[in-house]
Amino acid sequence: MEQMQCRCGRRVEAGASFCPYCGQRLGVAPEVSAPQAGSGAELPQPVAAPVPPTPEQGQSQVRPEGRCSACQAVWEKEFKFCPDCGAPASGRLARLKLVVRCSGGRQQEVLLDGSTVVLGSGPEATLQVSDPYVSRKHCQFTPTADGDYQVEDLSSANGTFVRTSGPTPVTPGSEFLVGSSLISVKNA
């Protein structure tokens, strides 16, 4: 079966909806034009998954399986996230939502569903906020292996959590500023 590379650098099966190692939602790879001669750019090539030996070869390979507690999909025990629905392997997915209150009084909500949510003002953001002080890709919320979430500033111009530079756990009741917008984390 063909594989593709996730942003985290791991190889995953081409049909997976989520990376089983980092939980990132996987999309269709953008079309890339052929590199110009002499540009030095190389296109990533899909890599076929190794074929397990057949019983006729005198060997058998048994892969330990796990079952997703959210969607019941069967997958390898080493995975930290379900490749079908993105739920953490621990089976405990915190049911949280982000409530964004912009300075003009407008409010947005988004459910944290086990995939990474990028908050920003640009079209590449999962949660788009119209705020002149919010960078195109300002911060991201990612699920952790234990089923919680963390927020991390993406080197934004104005910072997140008073310029926190590393991943910070978020829990219900957490509040912080992104630009001039107040973000609240609540139970869903």
Buried (B, 14 or more C-beta within 10 A) or exposed (E): EEBBBBEEEEBBBBEBBBBBBBBBBBEEEEEEEEEEEEEEEEEEEEEEEEEEEEEEEEEEEEEEEBEBBBEEBEBEEEBBBBBBBBBBBBEEBBEBBBBBBBEEEEEBEBEBBBBBBBBBBEEEBBBBBEBEBBBBBBBBBBBBEEBBBBBBBBEBEBBBBEEBEEBBEBEEEBEBBBBBBBBBBBEE
